[in-house]
Amino acid sequence: MSQSRLLNPPRGGWKRHVFSTSVLALLVSAGPALAASGFSAVTASGNDGNPPSNTVDGNLSTRWSSDGVGQWLRGDLGAVKSLSAVDIAWHEGNKRTNTFVLATSTDGATWTTALSTKSSGTTANLERYGFTPRAARYVRVTVNGNSLNTWASIAEWAALTTATSPAGTDRFGVTQLYPSKPGGEAWALADSATSDKRFDPQNGITRNSDGSWKMKDSQVRMSVFTSTGYDDSRIPTYDRDVLTSRGYMQAANDWKNIEMTGFVRLNSAQDTADNFDWYARGGKHNDDHSGCEGSSYKAGFHYDGRARWQKETWHVSYEQTPYKPATSALKGRWVGFKSVMRNVPVNGQTAVKLEMYVNENADKVTWKKVYDFTDSGQWGGDAQHCGGATGGMPITWGGPIAVFRWDNANDVDFKWLSVREIQP
């Protein structure tokens, strides 16, 4: 038995489309009207005379087509929005399956994969492909052939977006990239930062006239505690296997799956190759307890614009990922950085997904992912020093302290700091 849906905007021209019940199962909710694609412009890698504009004309009888594995179609949403799904009507989609990859970007240069899958092969009408909401301005579908030939052919497509960020905004109006864990830990820099018992800048800070704060020390470790506070006497063991098993170091609400945000203005630096570090998943970093309290993942944003992750298995035992370009040199301008770490399953085991983002114009909204790395146990070593069964085991447990750190910069302004527990 089939069901029908009437797409009927004012003044005609729309068609009645019939969907089988199997196709309706693919549609999480009613898809957008065909011409209301959400895209302000579309481009493509090429075409055979059927241009990319055909994919947003509201007509299923027209199409974009281009021959060859890897042909792509790109849409511009006009602004960074929260994107949670893309609807695609494949040309002759009821006769063949299409293998494709959906990717998104906030700037049109750096792309991240949202979905890699195949079409159902059962319908030429719109199918919805959903994924975790993300900030995006550009959407790209890359077609890697179909079950009959190497042609890429799309009749219509549309983006499911909202104007707000995927997870809302924080108290400063800064876009949150991941939703907060209900009832989870959260901290934000207070107006009375110098009297906040959960915030220990460890050096003197002063308030600027614009409401931001100034730090004039060249070795900075600004600690943020969970609501439980920090007490190393409540940490019964630093054995890596035990910490992995129970998931935390001091208490169940230790900082573990988090999104850590800070905005900085570098005014003076002795070494432009040094960096800001936003890090967590440990406690104090010193030689006590054989250094085993000092575990962490460190998101390094270098003053010259480079980025990399560091894994500190214990204090001090480091491994680094390769450098990647993130932005231009930081000195003299406000820049926002995010460090995201969250546990994810990989081949039936718990791994750690590490992501870094930059907000280059400090508008609070336009976040660009600059690093994406997963530690599944093949990175680093020497966890045996703290009782671990394998040297490269990922740091899957939480810790009571998250830290905003920098060195070799003796004049830095900062604002809009926050740490949130997110849904992994």
C-alpha positions as CSV (number, residue, x, y, z in Angstrom):
1,M,0.0,0.0,0.0
2,S,1.3,3.5,-0.8
3,Q,0.9,6.9,0.7
4,S,0.9,10.3,-0.9
5,R,1.9,13.8,0.1
6,L,0.9,16.9,-1.7
7,L,3.6,19.6,-2.0
8,N,1.3,22.6,-2.7
9,P,2.6,26.1,-2.3
10,P,0.6,29.0,-3.6
11,R,0.0,29.6,-7.3
12,G,0.6,26.1,-8.7
13,G,3.4,24.4,-10.4
14,W,4.0,21.8,-7.7
15,K,3.4,18.1,-8.2
16,R,2.0,15.3,-6.2
17,H,4.7,12.9,-5.2
18,V,4.0,9.3,-4.2
19,F,6.2,7.7,-1.5
20,S,6.2,4.0,-0.7
21,T,6.0,3.1,3.0
22,S,9.6,2.0,2.8
23,V,10.7,5.4,1.7
24,L,8.6,7.1,4.3
25,A,10.7,5.3,6.9
26,L,13.7,7.1,5.5
27,L,12.0,10.5,6.0
28,V,12.5,11.3,9.7
29,S,10.0,14.2,9.3
30,A,8.4,15.9,6.4
31,G,11.2,17.2,4.0
32,P,11.4,20.8,2.9
33,A,9.5,22.0,-0.2
34,L,11.7,21.3,-3.3
35,A,12.4,24.9,-4.3
36,A,12.9,26.0,-0.7
37,S,16.3,24.2,-0.8
38,G,18.0,26.5,1.7
39,F,20.8,27.2,-0.7
40,S,21.6,30.7,-1.9
41,A,24.0,29.3,-4.6
42,V,25.0,25.9,-6.0
43,T,28.2,25.0,-8.0
44,A,29.6,21.7,-9.2
45,S,32.8,20.0,-10.4
46,G,31.4,19.9,-13.9
47,N,28.3,19.0,-16.0
48,D,27.2,17.5,-19.3
49,G,24.8,20.4,-20.1
50,N,22.5,19.7,-17.2
51,P,23.7,22.5,-14.8
52,P,23.8,22.4,-11.0
53,S,21.1,25.1,-10.9
54,N,18.6,22.4,-11.9
55,T,18.9,20.9,-8.4
56,V,17.1,23.8,-6.8
57,D,14.5,24.6,-9.5
58,G,11.7,22.7,-7.8
59,N,11.4,20.3,-10.8
60,L,12.1,16.6,-10.5
61,S,12.2,16.2,-14.2
62,T,15.4,18.3,-14.5
63,R,18.8,17.3,-13.1
64,W,22.5,18.0,-12.7
65,S,24.7,15.4,-14.2
66,S,28.4,14.8,-14.6
67,D,30.3,11.7,-15.5
68,G,33.1,10.3,-13.4
69,V,33.8,9.0,-9.9
70,G,34.3,11.8,-7.5
71,Q,32.0,14.4,-9.2
72,W,30.6,16.8,-6.6
73,L,27.8,19.3,-6.1
74,R,28.2,22.1,-3.6
75,G,25.6,24.3,-2.0
76,D,26.0,27.7,-0.1
77,L,23.6,28.3,2.8
78,G,24.5,32.0,2.7
79,A,25.6,32.0,6.4
80,V,26.7,29.6,9.1
81,K,23.7,27.7,10.3
82,S,22.9,24.6,12.2
83,L,22.6,21.7,9.7
84,S,21.1,18.4,10.7
85,A,20.1,16.7,7.4
86,V,20.3,16.9,3.6
87,D,17.4,15.7,1.4
88,I,18.4,14.4,-2.1
89,A,16.2,13.2,-5.0
90,W,18.5,11.1,-7.2
91,H,17.9,11.0,-10.9
92,E,16.5,7.5,-11.6
93,G,17.0,6.8,-7.9
94,N,14.4,4.0,-8.1
95,K,16.6,2.1,-10.6
96,R,20.1,2.3,-9.0
97,T,21.9,3.0,-5.7
98,N,24.4,5.9,-5.5
99,T,27.5,5.8,-3.3
100,F,28.2,9.2,-1.9
101,V,29.8,11.3,0.8
102,L,28.2,14.4,2.4
103,A,30.7,16.9,3.8
104,T,30.3,20.4,5.4
105,S,32.4,23.5,5.9
106,T,32.1,26.8,7.6
107,D,34.5,28.6,5.3
108,G,34.6,26.6,2.0
109,A,38.2,25.5,2.6
110,T,38.2,23.0,5.5
111,W,35.7,20.2,5.1
112,T,34.5,17.5,7.5
113,T,32.6,14.4,6.6
114,A,29.0,14.3,7.9
115,L,28.0,11.0,6.3
116,S,29.3,8.4,3.9
117,T,26.6,6.0,2.7
118,K,24.5,4.8,-0.3
119,S,21.0,5.8,-1.5
120,S,18.2,3.3,-1.1
121,G,17.7,2.6,-4.8
122,T,13.9,2.5,-4.3
123,T,12.8,6.0,-5.1
124,A,13.3,9.0,-7.4
125,N,11.8,11.3,-4.7
126,L,13.5,13.0,-1.8
127,E,15.4,10.9,0.7
128,R,16.6,12.3,4.0
129,Y,20.1,11.7,5.2
130,G,20.4,12.9,8.8
131,F,23.5,13.4,11.1
132,T,24.4,15.1,14.3
133,P,23.7,18.8,14.1
134,R,26.7,20.9,13.1
135,A,27.6,24.4,12.2
136,A,28.0,24.7,8.4
137,R,27.7,27.3,5.6
138,Y,28.7,25.0,2.7
139,V,27.4,21.5,1.9
140,R,29.1,19.2,-0.6
141,V,27.9,15.8,-1.9
142,T,30.6,13.8,-3.7
143,V,29.2,11.0,-5.8
144,N,31.5,7.9,-6.2
145,G,29.5,6.2,-8.9
146,N,26.3,4.2,-8.8
147,S,25.3,0.6,-9.2
148,L,25.0,0.9,-13.0
149,N,27.7,3.3,-14.1
150,T,30.0,6.3,-13.1
151,W,27.5,9.1,-13.6
152,A,26.5,11.5,-10.8
153,S,22.9,12.7,-11.4
154,I,20.8,14.6,-8.8
155,A,17.4,16.0,-9.6
156,E,16.8,18.1,-6.4
157,W,18.4,18.6,-3.1
158,A,17.7,20.6,0.1
159,A,19.3,21.4,3.4
160,L,17.5,21.1,6.8
161,T,18.8,24.0,8.9
162,T,18.0,26.4,11.7
163,A,19.4,29.8,12.2
164,T,20.7,29.1,15.6
165,S,23.7,27.0,16.6
166,P,23.4,23.2,17.0
167,A,23.6,23.4,20.7
168,G,22.5,27.0,21.4
169,T,24.8,29.7,22.9
170,D,26.5,30.1,26.2
171,R,26.0,33.0,28.7
172,F,28.3,35.2,26.6
173,G,26.4,34.5,23.3
174,V,29.2,32.2,22.0
175,T,28.0,29.4,19.8
176,Q,28.1,25.9,21.4
177,L,29.0,23.2,18.9
178,Y,27.9,20.2,21.0
179,P,24.8,19.9,23.2
180,S,25.4,20.0,26.9
181,K,24.9,16.8,29.0
182,P,21.6,17.2,30.9
183,G,22.6,17.9,34.5
184,G,26.3,17.8,33.6
185,E,29.1,20.0,34.8
186,A,29.5,23.5,33.5
187,W,31.5,26.6,34.3
188,A,31.8,30.0,32.8
189,L,34.1,32.9,33.6
190,A,32.3,35.1,36.2
191,D,32.2,38.8,36.3
192,S,33.8,38.5,39.7
193,A,36.5,36.1,38.4
194,T,38.9,36.9,41.2
195,S,36.5,35.6,43.9
196,D,35.3,32.5,42.0
197,K,36.3,29.5,44.1
198,R,36.1,27.2,41.0
199,F,38.7,29.4,39.1
200,D,42.3,29.6,40.1
201,P,44.4,31.8,37.7
202,Q,47.4,31.2,40.0
203,N,48.7,34.7,39.0
204,G,47.3,38.1,39.3
205,I,44.7,39.2,36.7
206,T,43.2,42.7,36.2
207,R,40.0,43.9,34.5
208,N,40.2,45.8,31.3
209,S,37.9,48.7,30.4
210,D,36.1,46.6,27.8
211,G,35.2,43.9,30.4
212,S,37.9,41.5,29.4
213,W,40.8,40.4,31.7
214,K,44.5,40.8,31.4
215,M,47.3,38.4,32.4
216,K,50.9,39.7,32.5
217,D,52.8,36.6,33.5
218,S,54.8,34.5,31.1
219,Q,53.9,31.1,32.6
220,V,50.2,30.7,33.0
221,R,48.1,27.8,34.3
222,M,44.5,29.0,34.9
223,S,42.7,26.1,36.6
224,V,39.0,25.4,36.5
225,F,37.5,22.9,39.0
226,T,34.3,20.9,38.8
227,S,31.6,21.7,41.3
228,T,33.1,19.1,43.6
229,G,36.4,21.0,43.8
230,Y,39.8,19.5,43.9
231,D,41.2,17.3,46.7
232,D,44.0,14.8,45.8
233,S,43.3,12.9,49.0
234,R,40.1,11.7,47.4
235,I,42.0,10.1,44.5
236,P,42.5,6.5,45.7
237,T,44.7,5.3,42.8
238,Y,46.4,6.5,39.7
239,D,46.5,3.0,38.2
240,R,45.6,3.4,34.5
241,D,43.6,0.2,34.3
242,V,41.5,1.1,37.3
243,L,40.9,4.7,36.0
244,T,39.9,3.3,32.6
245,S,37.5,0.9,34.3
246,R,35.7,3.4,36.4
247,G,36.0,6.4,34.1
248,Y,37.2,9.1,36.5
249,M,40.1,10.1,38.7
250,Q,38.6,11.9,41.7
251,A,34.8,11.9,41.3
252,A,32.2,10.8,38.8
253,N,31.6,14.4,37.7
254,D,35.3,14.9,36.7
255,W,35.9,16.8,33.4
256,K,35.8,14.1,30.7
257,N,33.6,14.7,27.6
258,I,33.9,18.4,27.4
259,E,33.8,21.5,25.1
260,M,36.3,24.1,26.3
261,T,36.2,27.6,24.9
262,G,38.3,30.7,25.3
263,F,39.0,34.0,23.5
264,V,42.5,35.6,23.7
265,R,44.4,38.6,22.4
266,L,48.1,38.1,22.3
267,N,49.8,41.5,22.9
268,S,53.3,40.5,23.5
269,A,55.3,37.2,23.2
270,Q,58.9,36.2,23.8
271,D,58.6,33.2,21.5
272,T,56.1,33.2,18.6
273,A,56.5,29.4,18.2
274,D,55.0,28.8,21.7
275,N,51.3,28.3,22.2
276,F,48.1,28.4,24.1
277,D,46.9,25.0,25.5
278,W,43.4,24.2,26.6
279,Y,43.6,20.8,28.3
280,A,41.8,18.3,30.6
281,R,41.5,14.7,31.8
282,G,43.8,14.9,34.7
283,G,44.7,16.7,38.0
284,K,47.7,18.7,39.0
285,H,50.8,18.4,36.8
286,N,53.9,17.9,39.0
287,D,56.2,15.2,40.1
288,D,54.0,14.0,43.0
289,H,52.7,10.4,42.7
290,S,55.4,9.7,40.1
291,G,53.7,12.3,37.9
292,C,50.7,10.0,37.4
293,E,48.1,12.6,38.3
294,G,49.3,14.7,35.3
295,S,47.5,13.0,32.5
296,S,45.9,15.2,29.8
297,Y,45.0,15.9,26.2
298,K,46.3,19.3,25.2
299,A,44.9,21.3,22.3
300,G,47.8,23.5,21.2
301,F,47.1,26.7,19.4
302,H,50.5,28.3,18.5
303,Y,51.1,32.0,18.3
304,D,52.2,31.6,14.7
305,G,48.9,30.1,13.7
306,R,49.7,26.4,13.8
307,A,47.7,23.7,15.7
308,R,48.4,20.3,17.1
309,W,47.3,17.9,19.8
310,Q,49.5,16.6,22.6
311,K,48.9,13.5,24.7
312,E,50.5,13.7,28.2
313,T,50.3,10.1,29.4
314,W,51.8,11.2,32.7
315,H,53.9,14.2,33.8
316,V,56.0,14.4,31.8
317,S,55.6,11.9,29.0
318,Y,54.4,13.5,25.8
319,E,53.4,12.5,22.3
320,Q,52.4,15.0,19.6
321,T,50.4,14.9,16.4
322,P,51.8,16.7,13.3
323,Y,51.3,20.4,13.0
324,K,48.5,21.7,10.8
325,P,47.8,25.3,9.8
326,A,44.9,26.8,11.7
327,T,44.9,30.5,11.1
328,S,47.2,33.5,10.6
329,A,49.6,34.7,13.3
330,L,47.7,35.6,16.5
331,K,49.4,38.7,17.8
332,G,47.3,41.9,18.1
333,R,43.8,40.4,17.5
334,W,41.0,38.6,19.3
335,V,40.7,35.0,18.4
336,G,38.5,32.2,19.8
337,F,39.6,28.6,20.3
338,K,37.7,25.5,21.2
339,S,39.1,22.2,22.5
340,V,36.7,19.2,22.3
341,M,37.4,15.8,23.7
342,R,34.8,13.0,23.9
343,N,34.8,9.2,24.2
344,V,33.7,7.3,21.1
345,P,33.5,3.6,20.2
346,V,36.0,2.3,17.7
347,N,36.0,-1.4,16.8
348,G,34.2,-2.3,20.0
349,Q,36.7,-0.4,22.2
350,T,36.5,3.1,23.8
351,A,38.6,5.7,22.0
352,V,38.9,9.5,22.3
353,K,37.9,11.9,19.6
354,L,39.9,15.1,19.7
355,E,38.8,18.3,17.8
356,M,40.0,21.8,17.7
357,Y,38.1,24.8,16.3
358,V,39.0,28.5,15.7
359,N,36.8,31.6,15.5
360,E,39.1,33.8,13.5
361,N,37.1,37.0,13.6
362,A,35.9,36.6,17.2
363,D,32.3,37.0,16.2
364,K,31.3,34.1,18.5
365,V,29.6,32.2,15.7
366,T,31.9,31.3,12.8
367,W,33.8,28.3,14.1
368,K,36.2,26.5,11.7
369,K,37.4,23.0,12.6
370,V,41.2,22.9,12.2
371,Y,42.1,19.5,13.7
372,D,40.3,16.2,14.0
373,F,42.1,13.2,15.6
374,T,41.1,10.0,17.2
375,D,43.2,8.2,19.9
376,S,42.3,4.6,19.7
377,G,45.3,3.2,21.5
378,Q,48.0,3.4,18.8
379,W,49.3,6.9,19.8
380,G,51.9,7.4,22.5
381,G,53.2,5.1,25.1
382,D,54.6,4.5,28.5
383,A,51.2,4.1,30.4
384,Q,52.9,1.2,32.1
385,H,54.7,3.8,34.2
386,C,51.4,4.3,36.0
387,G,50.1,0.7,36.0
388,G,48.6,0.6,32.5
389,A,48.5,-2.8,30.7
390,T,49.4,-1.2,27.3
391,G,51.6,1.8,26.7
392,G,49.4,3.6,24.1
393,M,46.1,3.2,26.0
394,P,43.9,6.3,25.4
395,I,43.1,8.6,28.3
396,T,39.4,7.7,28.6
397,W,38.9,8.9,32.2
398,G,38.0,12.3,33.5
399,G,40.0,14.5,35.8
400,P,39.1,17.2,38.4
401,I,40.9,20.1,36.7
402,A,40.6,21.7,33.3
403,V,43.4,24.2,32.4
404,F,43.8,27.3,30.2
405,R,47.6,27.5,29.7
406,W,50.2,29.5,27.9
407,D,53.9,30.2,28.1
408,N,56.4,32.9,26.8
409,A,53.7,35.5,26.4
410,N,53.8,38.3,29.0
411,D,50.8,40.3,28.0
412,V,47.6,38.4,27.1
413,D,43.9,39.6,27.3
414,F,41.3,36.9,27.7
415,K,37.5,36.7,27.9
416,W,34.5,34.4,27.5
417,L,36.1,31.3,29.0
418,S,33.9,28.3,29.6
419,V,34.1,24.5,30.1
420,R,31.0,22.3,29.6
421,E,30.3,18.6,29.9
422,I,28.8,17.5,26.5
423,Q,26.9,14.5,25.4
424,P,29.5,12.1,24.0
